[in-house]
Amino acid sequence: MQVTVNRKNTPFIPDSSRVITRFLYTNDKRSRSLIQAVLELIENEARDALNQTLRDYSMRHRNISKIFENHFRKVVHLFSELGIDPETLTGTRKILIGSYFTMEYSIESAAFFNPSIIEHPWQTDTGPGERRVIISFRATGEGHISSIVFRTGVLDQQNNLILEPVGNMLEEAEHIRRHVYNKKSFGQKLDDMQDINSIIPPNLILDRLNDEFTYEELRNCIDEARKAHYPESDKELLFNQIIWLASTHYELQFSLDTNLSERVIFPVSVNEKNGIEDARFVKFTDEDGKPAYYATFTAYDGSTILPKMLETTDFYHFKILPLHGEITQNKGMALFPRKVNGKYAMLCRLDGFNNYISFSENITLWREATLLQQPEYPWELIQIGNCGSPIETEEGWLVITHGVGPMREYVLGASLLDLHDPTKLIGRLKTPLLVPNEEEREGYVPNVVYSCGSLIHNDDLIIPYAMSDYASTYATVNVRELLDVLKKTAGV
């Protein structure tokens, strides 16, 4: 039995005009030569060059002169070898030098895809049957570096999406705060990741630190510990493990005068340098009734992936944490929107082929998983996975899945899990819910439809989805119809 899918004509297309500023640096030698060349400009030349740059870019970025000043401060260490005190320079010279170490980066010039949708924390000024929503996207630009961006809109009574105005001055976080670590909990997390005590003791580092320490203090201790008499390969294994763990924690604070569509979560830590991929957002309600927003995502450094988690309550302040434990080895982890039987619950795909479910008392530590689904039908024989967090219904947990079949075609499916024991599969579609049509087949990666999170509104399932890793749109499905079909597959 086929479920009716109503595709909406609301495309989200990559826009190359949406740019952020990035610090531009090559190497010390070339940078010193550049600084020297700028310093040799006569005052009128320097002033004219700066004025022209400000005229060209002040309407493209909020407070561009402040950005130039910040980038100037990142190269002050080079002035000592030039025999110049940077504090003796005029404001014009400092800002001009900073402009030469600045570039624009078009965050979504290549692709705008893999969306998820959640309820907006602010629901004022909405009418009967309306709901304000946030849609997150994976935006990809030059070098295939991915970041997280947002759009907002209101779903009306017919589930048409009325998009709200999109800001045109994009920004990264105004403040990036490195984590202050507690030595006891840091040591426990280090033990949770793997047993490295059999190689050399972590206390080689930890004993040198105070009960609370910063990232910089940790790096200094590692530099000192390198002098200890242990095999070099064993030491570096320990040091890399510790630095990897430490660098995954940070916090972001965006300026209060930014629109949500202007906030860009761009890679910060070394394990994200090649991209932040496929954020699966979910509104999580704790046992005390307080809501928070989480997103599981994949950090990529060019060779290794790392599952991580983002947490926020207001979309201005974000905490980024690593997910660790034996099962956090692959993409596609999706958190349930509440605890189940007193524990956090997560869908995962630890082997890359099958769907699993895991439970934990710690939201960032996941150690055991139970096999939930294996590829069964022709359209999913290569692999299956989830397309976002499970959605709670009266009939059970509704899970949108993806399957990969012939010609590496990605399609969407659906499953239903028991509400009280989600390790039990109640129903599963035998045929795909959504297949790429002729307009959706062409793109960066052909023949792919993919989603990272849906929600229910006005008795419809709202499914935002990507079209061949290039652009995005959304579709609606009647929830009652879908649940009835899923229940009829029970036991089949």
C-alpha positions as semicolon CSV with decimal commas, in nm:
position;residue;x (nm);y (nm);z (nm)
1;M;0,000;0,000;0,000
2;Q;0,147;0,334;-0,110
3;V;0,135;0,640;0,116
4;T;0,042;0,972;-0,047
5;V;0,325;1,227;-0,044
6;N;0,250;1,593;-0,116
7;R;0,559;1,769;-0,250
8;K;0,564;2,143;-0,181
9;N;0,701;2,391;-0,432
10;T;0,936;2,564;-0,187
11;P;1,296;2,525;-0,300
12;F;1,600;2,621;-0,093
13;I;1,875;2,697;-0,345
14;P;2,246;2,767;-0,278
15;D;2,319;3,141;-0,281
16;S;2,680;3,233;-0,356
17;S;2,624;3,590;-0,234
18;R;2,604;3,473;0,129
19;V;2,957;3,519;0,259
20;I;3,145;3,535;0,588
21;T;3,491;3,674;0,658
22;R;3,778;3,437;0,736
23;F;4,133;3,492;0,858
24;L;4,370;3,451;0,560
25;Y;4,719;3,324;0,633
26;T;4,982;3,142;0,432
27;N;5,315;3,130;0,619
28;D;5,534;3,351;0,837
29;K;5,784;3,446;0,566
30;R;5,525;3,559;0,314
31;S;5,321;3,733;0,582
32;R;5,620;3,933;0,707
33;S;5,691;4,045;0,349
34;L;5,330;4,152;0,310
35;I;5,335;4,352;0,634
36;Q;5,660;4,520;0,529
37;A;5,506;4,617;0,194
38;V;5,204;4,774;0,364
39;L;5,428;4,965;0,605
40;E;5,624;5,109;0,313
41;L;5,312;5,276;0,170
42;I;5,311;5,650;0,222
43;E;5,035;5,775;0,453
44;N;4,807;5,898;0,172
45;E;4,838;5,566;-0,011
46;A;4,753;5,371;0,305
47;R;4,455;5,593;0,385
48;D;4,318;5,575;0,030
49;A;4,359;5,196;0,016
50;L;4,176;5,153;0,347
51;N;3,894;5,391;0,254
52;Q;3,837;5,207;-0,073
53;T;3,829;4,870;0,105
54;L;3,582;5,000;0,366
55;R;3,358;5,143;0,093
56;D;3,361;4,810;-0,092
57;Y;3,292;4,583;0,207
58;S;3,123;4,781;0,487
59;M;2,778;4,703;0,340
60;R;2,861;4,332;0,312
61;H;2,970;4,273;0,672
62;R;2,867;4,407;1,010
63;N;3,148;4,625;1,157
64;I;3,412;4,528;0,902
65;S;3,678;4,752;1,063
66;K;3,647;4,552;1,386
67;I;3,704;4,232;1,187
68;F;4,020;4,383;1,036
69;E;4,143;4,483;1,382
70;N;4,089;4,129;1,513
71;H;4,285;3,983;1,222
72;F;4,563;4,236;1,275
73;R;4,600;4,110;1,634
74;K;4,650;3,758;1,501
75;V;4,972;3,860;1,323
76;V;5,134;4,089;1,583
77;H;5,380;3,813;1,669
78;L;5,546;3,872;1,332
79;F;5,648;4,231;1,411
80;S;5,931;4,141;1,649
81;E;6,143;4,000;1,365
82;L;6,076;4,319;1,168
83;G;6,207;4,526;1,460
84;I;5,879;4,716;1,490
85;D;5,656;4,774;1,791
86;P;5,300;4,719;1,654
87;E;5,158;4,956;1,917
88;T;5,338;5,248;1,750
89;L;5,133;5,206;1,432
90;T;4,839;5,432;1,355
91;G;4,487;5,293;1,359
92;T;4,478;5,325;0,981
93;R;4,785;5,103;0,940
94;K;4,657;4,840;1,183
95;I;4,317;4,813;1,013
96;L;4,472;4,813;0,666
97;I;4,716;4,535;0,759
98;G;4,423;4,336;0,900
99;S;4,236;4,372;0,570
100;Y;4,521;4,195;0,386
101;F;4,477;3,898;0,622
102;T;4,103;3,875;0,555
103;M;3,907;3,693;0,287
104;E;3,544;3,628;0,207
105;Y;3,416;3,271;0,209
106;S;3,090;3,182;0,033
107;I;2,942;2,930;0,275
108;E;2,674;2,779;0,049
109;S;2,810;2,832;-0,301
110;A;2,833;2,457;-0,368
111;A;2,532;2,307;-0,187
112;F;2,248;2,376;0,055
113;F;2,118;2,043;0,173
114;N;2,039;1,779;0,440
115;P;1,785;1,986;0,637
116;S;1,615;1,923;0,968
117;I;1,312;2,107;1,109
118;I;1,218;2,187;1,468
119;E;0,974;2,405;1,656
120;H;1,102;2,758;1,717
121;P;1,136;2,851;2,088
122;W;0,951;3,177;2,010
123;Q;0,586;3,123;1,910
124;T;0,439;3,472;1,959
125;D;0,262;3,646;1,670
126;T;0,139;3,320;1,520
127;G;-0,227;3,264;1,437
128;P;-0,457;2,966;1,498
129;G;-0,317;2,649;1,345
130;E;0,019;2,812;1,277
131;R;0,364;2,723;1,409
132;R;0,695;2,902;1,375
133;V;0,979;2,666;1,285
134;I;1,355;2,661;1,242
135;I;1,509;2,470;0,954
136;S;1,878;2,386;0,976
137;F;2,086;2,313;0,668
138;R;2,427;2,180;0,581
139;A;2,582;2,461;0,377
140;T;2,886;2,371;0,167
141;G;3,126;2,611;-0,002
142;E;3,474;2,620;-0,154
143;G;3,684;2,314;-0,071
144;H;3,366;2,125;0,024
145;I;3,382;2,264;0,379
146;S;3,042;2,236;0,549
147;S;2,884;2,450;0,818
148;I;2,543;2,474;0,989
149;V;2,305;2,754;0,892
150;F;1,939;2,832;0,959
151;R;1,616;2,962;0,809
152;T;1,294;3,047;0,994
153;G;0,935;3,047;0,881
154;V;0,573;2,982;0,981
155;L;0,371;2,677;0,883
156;D;0,011;2,783;0,820
157;Q;-0,310;2,583;0,862
158;Q;-0,253;2,407;0,529
159;N;0,115;2,344;0,614
160;N;0,239;2,593;0,360
161;L;0,569;2,739;0,476
162;I;0,584;3,119;0,485
163;L;0,953;3,200;0,504
164;E;1,065;3,491;0,718
165;P;1,310;3,751;0,581
166;V;1,668;3,629;0,545
167;G;1,945;3,852;0,683
168;N;2,224;3,946;0,446
169;M;2,514;4,003;0,689
170;L;2,634;3,660;0,795
171;E;2,850;3,613;1,103
172;E;3,039;3,350;1,287
173;A;3,011;3,352;1,665
174;E;3,106;3,680;1,831
175;H;3,282;3,491;2,110
176;I;3,438;3,144;2,107
177;R;3,509;3,026;2,459
178;R;3,737;2,733;2,515
179;H;3,629;2,492;2,781
180;V;3,759;2,503;3,139
181;Y;3,817;2,138;3,231
182;N;3,765;1,960;3,558
183;K;4,057;1,723;3,609
184;K;3,854;1,442;3,765
185;S;3,582;1,433;3,498
186;F;3,838;1,481;3,219
187;G;4,029;1,176;3,344
188;Q;3,708;0,974;3,356
189;K;3,620;1,070;2,999
190;L;3,969;0,977;2,890
191;D;3,922;0,633;3,046
192;D;3,580;0,600;2,881
193;M;3,725;0,656;2,536
194;Q;3,967;0,364;2,556
195;D;4,197;0,192;2,801
196;I;4,528;0,366;2,751
197;N;4,658;0,295;3,103
198;S;4,821;-0,018;2,969
199;I;5,044;0,195;2,746
200;I;5,153;0,478;2,977
201;P;4,952;0,642;3,255
202;P;4,744;0,953;3,173
203;N;4,864;1,090;3,507
204;L;5,189;1,169;3,329
205;I;4,989;1,474;3,219
206;L;4,702;1,503;3,465
207;D;4,919;1,512;3,778
208;R;5,081;1,830;3,651
209;L;4,748;2,013;3,627
210;N;4,530;2,194;3,879
211;D;4,182;2,066;3,962
212;E;4,056;2,299;3,687
213;F;4,263;2,385;3,381
214;T;4,245;2,547;3,040
215;Y;4,336;2,416;2,696
216;E;4,653;2,628;2,694
217;E;4,764;2,491;3,033
218;L;4,708;2,139;2,904
219;R;4,923;2,203;2,596
220;N;5,203;2,343;2,815
221;C;5,197;2,030;3,033
222;I;5,219;1,808;2,727
223;D;5,523;2,003;2,605
224;E;5,691;1,936;2,940
225;A;5,585;1,571;2,947
226;R;5,750;1,509;2,612
227;K;6,080;1,508;2,804
228;A;5,973;1,205;3,011
229;H;6,146;0,873;2,945
230;Y;5,880;0,673;2,766
231;P;5,886;0,531;2,412
232;E;5,818;0,815;2,171
233;S;5,535;0,636;1,989
234;D;5,356;0,552;2,315
235;K;5,382;0,910;2,439
236;E;5,248;1,056;2,118
237;L;4,954;0,816;2,124
238;L;4,861;0,939;2,471
239;F;4,923;1,305;2,388
240;N;4,716;1,289;2,070
241;Q;4,433;1,120;2,258
242;I;4,430;1,393;2,524
243;I;4,451;1,683;2,279
244;W;4,181;1,527;2,062
245;L;3,947;1,507;2,362
246;A;4,026;1,860;2,480
247;S;3,985;2,023;2,140
248;T;3,634;1,889;2,093
249;H;3,484;2,110;2,367
250;Y;3,395;2,474;2,305
251;E;3,114;2,726;2,333
252;L;2,981;2,980;2,084
253;Q;2,804;3,308;2,159
254;F;2,640;3,504;1,877
255;S;2,570;3,875;1,887
256;L;2,217;3,967;1,998
257;D;2,173;4,194;1,696
258;T;2,198;3,905;1,447
259;N;1,904;3,738;1,279
260;L;1,904;3,359;1,315
261;S;1,949;3,329;0,938
262;E;2,276;3,524;0,975
263;R;2,436;3,294;1,233
264;V;2,683;3,047;1,089
265;I;2,827;2,758;1,290
266;F;3,153;2,717;1,103
267;P;3,422;2,458;1,194
268;V;3,622;2,566;1,500
269;S;3,823;2,272;1,634
270;V;4,091;2,078;1,447
271;N;3,869;1,769;1,419
272;E;3,613;1,978;1,227
273;K;3,848;2,151;0,985
274;N;3,698;1,983;0,677
275;G;3,340;2,028;0,780
276;I;3,044;1,998;1,017
277;E;2,802;1,757;0,855
278;D;2,435;1,655;0,877
279;A;2,310;1,810;1,202
280;R;2,003;1,624;1,332
281;F;1,821;1,876;1,553
282;V;1,564;1,774;1,811
283;K;1,364;1,957;2,076
284;F;1,438;1,759;2,391
285;T;1,210;1,777;2,697
286;D;1,370;1,669;3,023
287;E;1,190;1,501;3,310
288;D;1,138;1,838;3,477
289;G;0,954;1,962;3,168
290;K;1,224;2,207;3,061
291;P;1,301;2,207;2,687
292;A;1,644;2,224;2,527
293;Y;1,760;2,181;2,170
294;Y;2,023;1,923;2,077
295;A;2,180;1,832;1,747
296;T;2,400;1,535;1,677
297;F;2,641;1,595;1,389
298;T;2,956;1,460;1,231
299;A;3,288;1,642;1,251
300;Y;3,531;1,566;0,969
301;D;3,902;1,649;0,962
302;G;3,974;1,523;0,611
303;S;4,039;1,162;0,707
304;T;3,850;1,080;1,028
305;I;3,491;1,138;1,138
306;L;3,390;1,223;1,494
307;P;3,028;1,221;1,619
308;K;2,958;1,531;1,827
309;M;2,665;1,705;1,995
310;L;2,545;2,063;2,002
311;E;2,326;2,203;2,280
312;T;2,133;2,531;2,299
313;T;1,821;2,681;2,456
314;D;1,802;3,009;2,263
315;F;2,009;2,966;1,941
316;Y;2,240;3,247;2,055
317;H;2,459;3,039;2,287
318;F;2,577;2,692;2,183
319;K;2,780;2,428;2,365
320;I;2,967;2,173;2,154
321;L;3,060;1,841;2,312
322;P;3,208;1,514;2,184
323;L;3,010;1,191;2,188
324;H;3,220;0,904;2,310
325;G;3,196;0,537;2,395
326;E;3,232;0,221;2,191
327;I;2,934;0,278;1,961
328;T;3,015;0,637;1,858
329;Q;3,207;0,523;1,552
330;N;2,988;0,619;1,257
331;K;2,759;0,883;1,112
332;G;2,388;0,919;1,172
333;M;2,331;0,927;1,548
334;A;1,985;1,065;1,636
335;L;1,865;1,144;1,988
336;F;1,512;1,064;2,106
337;P;1,316;1,377;2,214
338;R;1,286;1,257;2,574
339;K;1,419;0,989;2,805
340;V;1,275;0,641;2,763
341;N;1,232;0,441;3,084
342;G;1,460;0,682;3,267
343;K;1,746;0,675;3,014
344;Y;1,855;0,876;2,715
345;A;1,791;0,689;2,391
346;M;1,974;0,718;2,059
347;L;1,942;0,570;1,713
348;C;2,278;0,488;1,559
349;R;2,447;0,297;1,277
350;L;2,770;0,181;1,431
351;D;2,863;-0,061;1,150
352;G;2,760;0,160;0,857
353;F;2,494;-0,082;0,729
354;N;2,227;-0,149;0,992
355;N;2,010;0,050;1,234
356;Y;2,079;0,016;1,606
357;I;1,935;0,163;1,923
358;S;2,128;0,256;2,236
359;F;2,042;0,368;2,590
360;S;2,254;0,562;2,836
361;E;2,239;0,750;3,164
362;N;2,492;0,999;3,025
363;I;2,394;1,198;2,717
364;T;2,750;1,205;2,581
365;L;2,860;0,847;2,666
366;W;2,725;0,557;2,459
367;R;2,868;0,211;2,517
368;E;2,618;-0,058;2,412
369;A;2,369;-0,091;2,128
370;T;2,099;-0,334;2,016
371;L;2,043;-0,427;1,652
372;L;1,713;-0,278;1,540
373;Q;1,692;-0,320;1,161
374;Q;1,887;-0,476;0,878
375;P;1,849;-0,413;0,504
376;E;1,557;-0,621;0,387
377;Y;1,397;-0,480;0,072
378;P;1,562;-0,423;-0,270
379;W;1,565;-0,043;-0,233
380;E;1,779;-0,059;0,086
381;L;2,011;-0,359;0,040
382;I;2,332;-0,149;0,040
383;Q;2,257;0,022;0,372
384;I;1,985;0,172;0,590
385;G;1,996;0,454;0,840
386;N;1,779;0,709;1,014
387;C;1,675;1,047;0,878
388;G;1,652;1,226;1,209
389;S;1,523;1,181;1,561
390;P;1,219;0,959;1,628
391;I;0,885;1,140;1,656
392;E;0,648;1,045;1,936
393;T;0,291;0,950;1,834
394;E;0,007;0,770;2,014
395;E;0,086;0,459;1,811
396;G;0,460;0,454;1,876
397;W;0,787;0,617;1,776
398;L;0,775;0,719;1,411
399;V;1,118;0,697;1,245
400;I;1,193;0,827;0,897
401;T;1,470;0,614;0,748
402;H;1,683;0,619;0,437
403;G;1,777;0,323;0,222
404;V;2,039;0,286;-0,048
405;G;1,965;0,056;-0,339
406;P;2,055;0,001;-0,707
407;M;2,259;0,276;-0,873
408;R;2,335;0,410;-0,522
409;E;1,990;0,566;-0,516
410;Y;1,893;0,711;-0,178
411;V;1,523;0,695;-0,088
412;L;1,322;0,760;0,228
413;G;1,131;0,496;0,420
414;A;0,948;0,483;0,753
415;S;0,931;0,256;1,056
416;L;0,730;0,242;1,378
417;L;0,880;0,145;1,715
418;D;0,701;0,048;2,034
419;L;0,641;0,354;2,252
420;H;0,746;0,187;2,578
421;D;1,011;-0,047;2,437
422;P;1,157;0,105;2,121
423;T;1,380;-0,198;2,069
424;K;1,059;-0,359;1,932
425;L;0,978;-0,288;1,568
426;I;0,599;-0,253;1,517
427;G;0,592;-0,176;1,146
428;R;0,810;-0,095;0,847
429;L;0,725;0,023;0,497
430;K;0,785;-0,236;0,228
431;T;0,812;0,032;-0,041
432;P;0,985;0,370;-0,023
433;L;0,800;0,669;0,113
434;L;0,984;0,916;-0,111
435;V;1,191;0,846;-0,424
436;P;1,382;1,105;-0,630
437;N;1,168;1,231;-0,917
438;E;1,309;1,356;-1,247
439;E;1,367;1,711;-1,113
440;E;1,537;1,581;-0,800
441;R;1,780;1,338;-0,961
442;E;2,032;1,595;-1,086
443;G;2,286;1,747;-0,851
444;Y;2,626;1,718;-0,688
445;V;2,547;1,355;-0,597
446;P;2,275;1,227;-0,834
447;N;1,972;1,018;-0,733
448;V;1,960;1,116;-0,364
449;V;1,681;1,236;-0,137
450;Y;1,784;1,277;0,226
451;S;1,654;1,435;0,545
452;C;1,795;1,501;0,891
453;G;1,473;1,560;1,085
454;S;1,095;1,601;1,053
455;L;0,805;1,715;1,272
456;I;0,426;1,680;1,293
457;H;0,199;1,980;1,243
458;N;-0,177;1,991;1,180
459;D;-0,192;1,611;1,145
460;D;0,076;1,608;0,875
461;L;0,433;1,492;0,886
462;I;0,653;1,775;0,757
463;I;0,962;1,628;0,587
464;P;1,232;1,869;0,469
465;Y;1,470;1,690;0,238
466;A;1,773;1,743;0,019
467;M;1,770;1,691;-0,357
468;S;2,088;1,518;-0,478
469;D;2,317;1,697;-0,234
470;Y;2,259;2,033;-0,400
471;A;1,935;2,205;-0,293
472;S;1,643;2,130;-0,060
473;T;1,264;2,141;-0,038
474;Y;0,992;1,978;0,175
475;A;0,693;1,747;0,151
476;T;0,397;1,655;0,371
477;V;0,242;1,319;0,455
478;N;-0,081;1,259;0,644
479;V;0,025;1,104;0,974
480;R;-0,288;0,894;1,021
481;E;-0,252;0,741;0,676
482;L;0,116;0,664;0,734
483;L;0,057;0,508;1,076
484;D;-0,227;0,293;0,945
485;V;-0,005;0,157;0,668
486;L;0,280;0,092;0,913
487;K;0,052;-0,095;1,155
488;K;-0,072;-0,319;0,873
489;T;0,288;-0,436;0,819
490;A;0,320;-0,553;1,181
491;G;0,434;-0,913;1,196
492;V;0,481;-0,934;0,820
